[in-house]
Amino acid sequence: MATIHASAVLVGARAILVRGPSGSGKSRLVLDLLDRFGGTLPPVARLVADDRVELEAAHDRLLVRAPAPLAGLLEVRGLGIRKLAHEPLAVAGLVVDLDAPDADRMPEPGTLSTVLAGVTLPRQPVAAGAAVVRAILARCQWLAGFPLPVAAPH
């Protein structure tokens, strides 16, 4: 089992694995998705992991979980560490790369997938400063297998 510097949030039936350099907004994106979709009934978003994510390939799927000491913890910049309800294990369905140097307006098809632990996943490269939640909402609908509720814009 490998551990990477990333965050993960379950949105519908699949998790979004968020990668990026320190300070790129990984925890912020997780918090934004939880804020937007976690308060619905039933909630369609839950924290999986923040800062470190354990990866395990099983049956052509990528399983993601938090390392035990970090389970349920989310760092909120300026506020500190917060304890949240969390999902102990999820199947990844999308990788979002923040501050990605290959985040183009018209991305090359080869940049829209990645391989982790031998599993190929769709990938969404996001440029620094981009409206991240809006950039991945369409992908979240695909992940969940059903339309997500539309929350009021922030």
MDTraj code that builds the backbone (N, CA, C; nanometers):
import mdtraj as md
import numpy as np

residues = "MET ALA THR ILE HIS ALA SER ALA VAL LEU VAL GLY ALA ARG ALA ILE LEU VAL ARG GLY PRO SER GLY SER GLY LYS SER ARG LEU VAL LEU ASP LEU LEU ASP ARG PHE GLY GLY THR LEU PRO PRO VAL ALA ARG LEU VAL ALA ASP ASP ARG VAL GLU LEU GLU ALA ALA HIS ASP ARG LEU LEU VAL ARG ALA PRO ALA PRO LEU ALA GLY LEU LEU GLU VAL ARG GLY LEU GLY ILE ARG LYS LEU ALA HIS GLU PRO LEU ALA VAL ALA GLY LEU VAL VAL ASP LEU ASP ALA PRO ASP ALA ASP ARG MET PRO GLU PRO GLY THR LEU SER THR VAL LEU ALA GLY VAL THR LEU PRO ARG GLN PRO VAL ALA ALA GLY ALA ALA VAL VAL ARG ALA ILE LEU ALA ARG CYS GLN TRP LEU ALA GLY PHE PRO LEU PRO VAL ALA ALA PRO HIS".split()
xyz = np.array([
    [0.0858, -0.1180, 0.0000],
    [0.0000, 0.0000, 0.0000],
    [0.0902, 0.1241, 0.0000],
    [0.0607, 0.2156, -0.0902],
    [0.1378, 0.3389, -0.1022],
    [0.0639, 0.4526, -0.0320],
    [0.1380, 0.5484, 0.0189],
    [0.0810, 0.6692, 0.0779],
    [0.1323, 0.7885, -0.0008],
    [0.0392, 0.8779, -0.0407],
    [0.0786, 0.9962, -0.1169],
    [0.0303, 1.1227, -0.0470],
    [0.0929, 1.2343, -0.0824],
    [0.0516, 1.3659, -0.0332],
    [-0.0660, 1.4103, -0.1188],
    [-0.1875, 1.4013, -0.0631],
    [-0.3099, 1.4339, -0.1369],
    [-0.4241, 1.4404, -0.0366],
    [-0.5424, 1.4725, -0.0867],
    [-0.6655, 1.4694, -0.0081],
    [-0.7688, 1.3932, -0.0895],
    [-0.8749, 1.3463, -0.0240],
    [-0.9792, 1.2732, -0.0961],
    [-1.1143, 1.3030, -0.0326],
    [-1.2153, 1.3164, -0.1194],
    [-1.3524, 1.3408, -0.0745],
    [-1.4447, 1.2515, -0.1553],
    [-1.5349, 1.1845, -0.0870],
    [-1.6337, 1.1013, -0.1538],
    [-1.7462, 1.1912, -0.2021],
    [-1.7750, 1.1845, -0.3325],
    [-1.8850, 1.2618, -0.3905],
    [-1.9743, 1.1615, -0.4612],
    [-2.0910, 1.1365, -0.4067],
    [-2.1769, 1.0330, -0.4609],
    [-2.1135, 0.8976, -0.4369],
    [-2.0973, 0.8198, -0.5438],
    [-2.0477, 0.6833, -0.5314],
    [-1.8958, 0.6708, -0.5407],
    [-1.8265, 0.7768, -0.5795],
    [-1.6813, 0.7695, -0.6008],
    [-1.6096, 0.8843, -0.5310],
    [-1.4813, 0.8611, -0.5068],
    [-1.3993, 0.9635, -0.4421],
    [-1.3225, 1.0439, -0.5455],
    [-1.3024, 1.1696, -0.5138],
    [-1.2154, 1.2579, -0.5911],
    [-1.0842, 1.2664, -0.5145],
    [-0.9764, 1.2280, -0.5795],
    [-0.8432, 1.2354, -0.5217],
    [-0.7822, 1.3667, -0.5667],
    [-0.7452, 1.4520, -0.4713],
    [-0.6965, 1.5864, -0.5021],
    [-0.5467, 1.5931, -0.4722],
    [-0.4687, 1.6188, -0.5778],
    [-0.3240, 1.6319, -0.5626],
    [-0.2831, 1.7749, -0.5934],
    [-0.1659, 1.8122, -0.5466],
    [-0.1122, 1.9441, -0.5761],
    [-0.0044, 1.9802, -0.4768],
    [0.0745, 2.0819, -0.5106],
    [0.1802, 2.1234, -0.4181],
    [0.1225, 2.1811, -0.2897],
    [0.2058, 2.1900, -0.1894],
    [0.1651, 2.2490, -0.0617],
    [0.1109, 2.3900, -0.0857],
    [-0.0026, 2.4206, -0.0265],
    [-0.0622, 2.5527, -0.0400],
    [-0.1456, 2.5712, -0.1658],
    [-0.1641, 2.4665, -0.2453],
    [-0.2392, 2.4800, -0.3710],
    [-0.3903, 2.4772, -0.3514],
    [-0.4372, 2.4377, -0.2340],
    [-0.5808, 2.4405, -0.2075],
    [-0.6485, 2.3049, -0.2010],
    [-0.5723, 2.1992, -0.1732],
    [-0.6311, 2.0655, -0.1650],
    [-0.7387, 2.0597, -0.0563],
    [-0.7040, 2.1011, 0.0641],
    [-0.8005, 2.0988, 0.1750],
    [-0.9155, 2.1942, 0.1488],
    [-0.8866, 2.3069, 0.0887],
    [-0.9913, 2.4050, 0.0560],
    [-1.0932, 2.3457, -0.0417],
    [-1.0444, 2.2735, -0.1428],
    [-1.1349, 2.2096, -0.2378],
    [-1.2214, 2.1057, -0.1679],
    [-1.1612, 2.0233, -0.0834],
    [-1.2385, 1.9243, -0.0080],
    [-1.3450, 1.9941, 0.0756],
    [-1.3073, 2.0994, 0.1447],
    [-1.4020, 2.1739, 0.2273],
    [-1.5128, 2.2358, 0.1427],
    [-1.4790, 2.2907, 0.0275],
    [-1.5799, 2.3485, -0.0620],
    [-1.6794, 2.2426, -0.1092],
    [-1.6290, 2.1239, -0.1455],
    [-1.7184, 2.0171, -0.1897],
    [-1.8066, 1.9674, -0.0753],
    [-1.7490, 1.9564, 0.0440],
    [-1.8286, 1.9158, 0.1607],
    [-1.9355, 2.0202, 0.1912],
    [-1.8978, 2.1464, 0.1818],
    [-1.9926, 2.2553, 0.2074],
    [-2.1055, 2.2541, 0.1052],
    [-2.0711, 2.2303, -0.0198],
    [-2.1696, 2.2357, -0.1267],
    [-2.2626, 2.1144, -0.1287],
    [-2.2090, 1.9945, -0.1018],
    [-2.2870, 1.8729, -0.1179],
    [-2.3035, 1.7886, 0.0085],
    [-2.2321, 1.8208, 0.1144],
    [-2.2407, 1.7401, 0.2354],
    [-2.3636, 1.7673, 0.3186],
    [-2.4270, 1.8816, 0.3005],
    [-2.5427, 1.9177, 0.3817],
    [-2.6755, 1.8773, 0.3216],
    [-2.6745, 1.8082, 0.2071],
    [-2.7993, 1.7647, 0.1458],
    [-2.8515, 1.6411, 0.2188],
    [-2.9752, 1.6074, 0.1956],
    [-3.0321, 1.4861, 0.2545],
    [-3.0688, 1.3905, 0.1429],
    [-3.0069, 1.2753, 0.1312],
    [-2.8918, 1.2339, 0.2118],
    [-2.7661, 1.3069, 0.1657],
    [-2.6666, 1.3163, 0.2525],
    [-2.5431, 1.3826, 0.2104],
    [-2.4770, 1.3044, 0.0975],
    [-2.4275, 1.3745, -0.0013],
    [-2.3612, 1.3080, -0.1135],
    [-2.2115, 1.3365, -0.1152],
    [-2.1585, 1.3973, -0.0109],
    [-2.0143, 1.4199, -0.0012],
    [-1.9698, 1.3965, 0.1431],
    [-1.8566, 1.3268, 0.1558],
    [-1.7969, 1.3004, 0.2872],
    [-1.6459, 1.3010, 0.2746],
    [-1.5801, 1.3501, 0.3768],
    [-1.4346, 1.3462, 0.3833],
    [-1.3868, 1.2014, 0.3824],
    [-1.2826, 1.1754, 0.3047],
    [-1.2140, 1.0464, 0.3112],
    [-1.0792, 1.0670, 0.3792],
    [-0.9992, 1.1618, 0.3274],
    [-0.8660, 1.1836, 0.3840],
    [-0.8181, 1.3242, 0.3495],
    [-0.7339, 1.3787, 0.4370],
    [-0.6730, 1.5082, 0.4106],
    [-0.5239, 1.4998, 0.4391],
    [-0.4455, 1.5541, 0.3511],
    [-0.3002, 1.5654, 0.3610],
    [-0.2265, 1.4385, 0.3181],
    [-0.2684, 1.3244, 0.3642],
    [-0.2082, 1.1971, 0.3250],
    [-0.3200, 1.0996, 0.2895],
    [-0.2990, 1.0258, 0.1814],
    [-0.3974, 0.9278, 0.1372],
    [-0.3254, 0.7960, 0.1099],
    [-0.3800, 0.6892, 0.1652],
    [-0.3292, 0.5557, 0.1358],
    [-0.4009, 0.5036, 0.0119],
    [-0.3235, 0.4460, -0.0810],
    [-0.3769, 0.3932, -0.2065],
    [-0.3561, 0.2421, -0.2103],
    [-0.4590, 0.1730, -0.2593],
    [-0.4482, 0.0284, -0.2750],
    [-0.5295, -0.0140, -0.3968],
    [-0.4660, -0.0867, -0.4877],
    [-0.5368, -0.1391, -0.6042],
    [-0.6026, -0.2711, -0.5662],
    [-0.7300, -0.2850, -0.6052],
    [-0.8031, -0.4088, -0.5797],
    [-0.9079, -0.4266, -0.6888],
    [-0.8986, -0.5372, -0.7627],
    [-0.9972, -0.5696, -0.8661],
    [-1.0139, -0.4554, -0.9672],
    [-0.9021, -0.4011, -1.0132],
    [-0.9002, -0.2925, -1.1127],
    [-0.9629, -0.1637, -1.0621],
    [-0.9696, -0.1458, -0.9332],
    [-1.0187, -0.0219, -0.8730],
    [-0.9128, 0.0314, -0.7783],
    [-0.9130, 0.1628, -0.7612],
    [-0.8195, 0.2244, -0.6681],
    [-0.8942, 0.2600, -0.5404],
    [-0.8568, 0.1948, -0.4308],
    [-0.9171, 0.2228, -0.3006],
    [-0.8352, 0.3306, -0.2315],
    [-0.9048, 0.4257, -0.1685],
    [-0.8382, 0.5342, -0.0968],
    [-0.8898, 0.5383, 0.0465],
    [-0.7980, 0.5702, 0.1380],
    [-0.8349, 0.5822, 0.2795],
    [-0.7343, 0.6726, 0.3484],
    [-0.7731, 0.7212, 0.4643],
    [-0.6807, 0.8014, 0.5452],
    [-0.5928, 0.7085, 0.6283],
    [-0.4666, 0.7455, 0.6482],
    [-0.3872, 0.6728, 0.7474],
    [-0.4561, 0.6874, 0.8838],
    [-0.4554, 0.5831, 0.9640],
    [-0.5302, 0.5808, 1.0903],
    [-0.5133, 0.7064, 1.1771],
    [-0.3923, 0.7577, 1.1956],
    [-0.3795, 0.8753, 1.2833],
    [-0.4465, 1.0023, 1.2283],
    [-0.4736, 1.0058, 1.0969],
    [-0.5318, 1.1253, 1.0352],
    [-0.6799, 1.1090, 1.0011],
    [-0.7380, 0.9938, 1.0291],
    [-0.8768, 0.9657, 0.9918],
    [-0.9719, 1.0685, 1.0542],
    [-1.0522, 1.1312, 0.9686],
    [-1.1518, 1.2271, 1.0146],
    [-1.0985, 1.3664, 1.0428],
    [-0.9717, 1.3911, 1.0150],
    [-0.9121, 1.5220, 1.0413],
    [-0.8960, 1.6011, 0.9120],
    [-0.9311, 1.7289, 0.9169],
    [-0.9176, 1.8193, 0.8025],
    [-0.8554, 1.9489, 0.8516],
    [-0.7487, 1.9915, 0.7840],
    [-0.6866, 2.1180, 0.8199],
    [-0.7569, 2.2312, 0.7467],
    [-0.8034, 2.3281, 0.8236],
    [-0.8663, 2.4468, 0.7667],
    [-0.7689, 2.5612, 0.7903],
    [-0.7098, 2.6096, 0.6809],
    [-0.6070, 2.7136, 0.6928],
    [-0.6605, 2.8334, 0.7700],
    [-0.5877, 2.8732, 0.8714],
    [-0.6272, 2.9859, 0.9547],
    [-0.7138, 2.9467, 1.0744],
    [-0.7692, 2.8249, 1.0722],
    [-0.8523, 2.7789, 1.1837],
    [-0.7942, 2.6583, 1.2550],
    [-0.7084, 2.5844, 1.1870],
    [-0.6466, 2.4671, 1.2482],
    [-0.7110, 2.3370, 1.2038],
    [-0.6886, 2.2335, 1.2834],
    [-0.7374, 2.0993, 1.2526],
    [-0.8795, 2.0848, 1.3055],
    [-0.9664, 2.0310, 1.2208],
    [-1.1062, 2.0065, 1.2583],
    [-1.1360, 1.8579, 1.2453],
    [-1.2163, 1.8047, 1.3373],
    [-1.2606, 1.6652, 1.3328],
    [-1.3946, 1.6607, 1.2607],
    [-1.4052, 1.5769, 1.1560],
    [-1.5266, 1.5652, 1.0770],
    [-1.5675, 1.4192, 1.0646],
    [-1.6949, 1.3975, 1.0382],
    [-1.7386, 1.2636, 1.0010],
    [-1.6648, 1.2273, 0.8724],
    [-1.6293, 1.1022, 0.8585],
    [-1.5523, 1.0640, 0.7407],
    [-1.5920, 0.9250, 0.6918],
    [-1.5553, 0.8991, 0.5698],
    [-1.5758, 0.7685, 0.5082],
    [-1.4452, 0.6916, 0.5246],
    [-1.4466, 0.5729, 0.5838],
    [-1.3205, 0.5030, 0.6097],
    [-1.2516, 0.4479, 0.4846],
    [-1.3285, 0.4239, 0.3779],
    [-1.2721, 0.3662, 0.2562],
    [-1.3613, 0.4050, 0.1386],
    [-1.2998, 0.4373, 0.0250],
    [-1.3782, 0.4735, -0.0934],
    [-1.3035, 0.4295, -0.2186],
    [-1.3784, 0.4149, -0.3274],
    [-1.3211, 0.3850, -0.4583],
    [-1.3002, 0.5172, -0.5308],
    [-1.1774, 0.5422, -0.5750],
    [-1.1470, 0.6665, -0.6462],
    [-1.2055, 0.6612, -0.7869],
    [-1.2573, 0.7765, -0.8307],
    [-1.3149, 0.7852, -0.9637],
    [-1.2606, 0.8996, -1.0459],
    [-1.1878, 0.9914, -0.9825],
    [-1.1335, 1.1074, -1.0519],
    [-1.0129, 1.1587, -0.9756],
    [-0.9110, 1.2009, -1.0495],
    [-0.7946, 1.2663, -0.9906],
    [-0.7972, 1.4109, -1.0361],
    [-0.7916, 1.5032, -0.9419],
    [-0.7833, 1.6457, -0.9717],
    [-0.6431, 1.6908, -0.9344],
    [-0.5715, 1.7457, -1.0313],
    [-0.4368, 1.7981, -1.0070],
    [-0.4424, 1.9498, -1.0053],
    [-0.4214, 2.0075, -0.8878],
    [-0.4239, 2.1531, -0.8719],
    [-0.2897, 2.2127, -0.9130],
    [-0.2928, 2.3361, -0.9618],
    [-0.1728, 2.4064, -1.0082],
    [-0.0979, 2.3237, -1.1130],
    [-0.1734, 2.2532, -1.1962],
    [-0.1126, 2.1641, -1.2955],
    [-0.0542, 2.2448, -1.4111],
    [0.0723, 2.2209, -1.4447],
    [0.1338, 2.2950, -1.5554],
    [0.0724, 2.2599, -1.6912],
    [0.0028, 2.1464, -1.7008],
    [-0.0581, 2.1062, -1.8281],
    [-0.2081, 2.1353, -1.8331],
    [-0.2552, 2.2262, -1.7466],
    [-0.3973, 2.2635, -1.7453],
    [-0.4215, 2.3647, -1.8575],
    [-0.4610, 2.3147, -1.9729],
    [-0.4846, 2.3996, -2.0888],
    [-0.6337, 2.4169, -2.1119],
    [-0.6686, 2.5220, -2.1838],
    [-0.8085, 2.5456, -2.2202],
    [-0.8653, 2.4303, -2.3009],
    [-0.7862, 2.3803, -2.3915],
    [-0.8244, 2.2664, -2.4751],
    [-0.7209, 2.1566, -2.4498],
    [-0.7387, 2.0797, -2.3426],
    [-0.6348, 1.9833, -2.3041],
    [-0.6183, 1.8703, -2.4057],
    [-0.4965, 1.8240, -2.4152],
    [-0.4664, 1.7075, -2.4984],
    [-0.5301, 1.5848, -2.4324],
    [-0.5870, 1.4944, -2.5105],
    [-0.6520, 1.3764, -2.4523],
    [-0.5619, 1.2964, -2.3575],
    [-0.4340, 1.2911, -2.3864],
    [-0.3409, 1.2166, -2.3020],
    [-0.3245, 1.2739, -2.1627],
    [-0.3627, 1.4007, -2.1423],
    [-0.3490, 1.4622, -2.0106],
    [-0.4726, 1.4376, -1.9236],
    [-0.5748, 1.3745, -1.9793],
    [-0.7016, 1.3582, -1.9076],
    [-0.7178, 1.2218, -1.8424],
    [-0.6069, 1.1520, -1.8252],
    [-0.6074, 1.0280, -1.7480],
    [-0.4713, 1.0133, -1.6816],
    [-0.4676, 0.9316, -1.5781],
    [-0.3437, 0.9055, -1.5060],
    [-0.3489, 0.7636, -1.4521],
    [-0.2339, 0.7083, -1.4201],
    [-0.2269, 0.5729, -1.3655],
    [-0.1689, 0.5816, -1.2252],
    [-0.2413, 0.5266, -1.1291],
    [-0.1960, 0.5195, -0.9903],
    [-0.2093, 0.3752, -0.9433],
    [-0.1044, 0.3202, -0.8895],
    [-0.1031, 0.1822, -0.8395],
    [-0.1528, 0.0845, -0.9470],
    [-0.1243, 0.1162, -1.0733],
    [-0.1626, 0.0298, -1.1828],
    [-0.3058, 0.0455, -1.2307],
    [-0.3799, 0.1421, -1.1749],
    [-0.5196, 0.1655, -1.2113],
    [-0.5280, 0.2967, -1.2892],
    [-0.5914, 0.2938, -1.4065],
    [-0.6092, 0.4142, -1.4871],
    [-0.7358, 0.4858, -1.4427],
    [-0.7216, 0.6166, -1.4165],
    [-0.8329, 0.6997, -1.3707],
    [-0.8442, 0.8252, -1.4558],
    [-0.9673, 0.8783, -1.4705],
    [-0.9807, 1.0092, -1.5349],
    [-0.9094, 1.1147, -1.4508],
    [-0.8559, 1.2154, -1.5195],
    [-0.7790, 1.3210, -1.4515],
    [-0.8282, 1.4565, -1.4982],
    [-0.8391, 1.5501, -1.4037],
    [-0.8766, 1.6871, -1.4349],
    [-0.7627, 1.7792, -1.3916],
    [-0.6792, 1.8261, -1.4860],
    [-0.5768, 1.9236, -1.4484],
    [-0.6418, 2.0607, -1.4312],
    [-0.6022, 2.1320, -1.3267],
    [-0.6608, 2.2626, -1.2962],
    [-0.5477, 2.3642, -1.2826],
    [-0.5599, 2.4762, -1.3521],
    [-0.4583, 2.5821, -1.3462],
    [-0.4630, 2.6538, -1.2118],
    [-0.3500, 2.7097, -1.1732],
    [-0.3432, 2.7888, -1.0506],
    [-0.4444, 2.9021, -1.0581],
    [-0.5210, 2.9191, -0.9513],
    [-0.6161, 3.0286, -0.9431],
    [-0.7486, 3.0041, -1.0136],
    [-0.7663, 2.8877, -1.0747],
    [-0.8916, 2.8581, -1.1455],
    [-1.0043, 2.8331, -1.0458],
    [-1.1277, 2.8526, -1.0906],
    [-1.2458, 2.8223, -1.0095],
    [-1.2599, 2.6704, -1.0052],
    [-1.2010, 2.6084, -0.9049],
    [-1.1842, 2.4639, -0.9022],
    [-1.3177, 2.3900, -0.8953],
    [-1.4060, 2.4287, -0.8048],
    [-1.5320, 2.3556, -0.7898],
    [-1.6095, 2.3568, -0.9202],
    [-1.6179, 2.4721, -0.9835],
    [-1.6894, 2.4807, -1.1112],
    [-1.6226, 2.3975, -1.2189],
    [-1.4912, 2.3879, -1.2126],
    [-1.4177, 2.3125, -1.3148],
    [-1.4445, 2.1627, -1.3065],
    [-1.4820, 2.1119, -1.1901],
    [-1.5007, 1.9674, -1.1771],
    [-1.6455, 1.9246, -1.1545],
    [-1.7403, 2.0164, -1.1482],
    [-1.8791, 1.9776, -1.1211],
    [-1.9336, 1.8789, -1.2233],
    [-1.9057, 1.8990, -1.3489],
    [-1.9552, 1.8060, -1.4508],
    [-1.8969, 1.6672, -1.4289],
    [-1.7722, 1.6610, -1.3882],
    [-1.7089, 1.5312, -1.3614],
    [-1.7715, 1.4678, -1.2382],
    [-1.8114, 1.5464, -1.1402],
    [-1.8750, 1.4918, -1.0198],
    [-2.0075, 1.4267, -1.0553],
    [-2.0833, 1.4872, -1.1450],
    [-2.2101, 1.4270, -1.1857],
    [-2.1839, 1.2901, -1.2473],
    [-2.0796, 1.2793, -1.3274],
    [-2.0461, 1.1510, -1.3871],
    [-2.0066, 1.0507, -1.2792],
    [-1.9292, 1.0947, -1.1833],
    [-1.8842, 1.0056, -1.0775],
    [-1.9995, 0.9483, -0.9974],
    [-2.0925, 1.0325, -0.9630],
    [-2.2003, 0.9908, -0.8752],
    [-2.2990, 0.8986, -0.9461],
    [-2.3063, 0.9062, -1.0779],
    [-2.4004, 0.8246, -1.1500],
    [-2.5420, 0.8799, -1.1458],
    [-2.5572, 0.9950, -1.0865],
    [-2.6865, 1.0623, -1.0818],
    [-2.6592, 1.2107, -1.0683],
    [-2.7519, 1.2971, -1.1116],
    [-2.7273, 1.4409, -1.0999],
    [-2.7188, 1.4844, -0.9546],
    [-2.6197, 1.5617, -0.9222],
    [-2.6066, 1.6152, -0.7873],
    [-2.6999, 1.7335, -0.7697],
    [-2.7465, 1.7567, -0.6484],
    [-2.8300, 1.8745, -0.6259],
    [-2.7518, 2.0008, -0.6546],
    [-2.8181, 2.0987, -0.7066],
    [-2.7522, 2.2238, -0.7382],
    [-2.7663, 2.3162, -0.6190],
    [-2.6540, 2.3490, -0.5586],
    [-2.6533, 2.4398, -0.4451],
    [-2.6393, 2.5822, -0.4951],
    [-2.6789, 2.6753, -0.4121],
    [-2.6651, 2.8168, -0.4481],
    [-2.5185, 2.8491, -0.4681],
    [-2.4844, 2.9289, -0.5705],
    [-2.3428, 2.9644, -0.5921],
    [-2.2892, 3.0432, -0.4733],
    [-2.1609, 3.0241, -0.4482],
    [-2.0960, 3.0945, -0.3371],
    [-2.0490, 3.2299, -0.3804],
])
top = md.Topology()
chain = top.add_chain()
for i, resn in enumerate(residues, 1):
    res = top.add_residue(resn, chain, resSeq=i)
    for name in ("N", "CA", "C"):
        top.add_atom(name, md.element.get_by_symbol(name[0]), res)
traj = md.Trajectory(xyz[None], top)
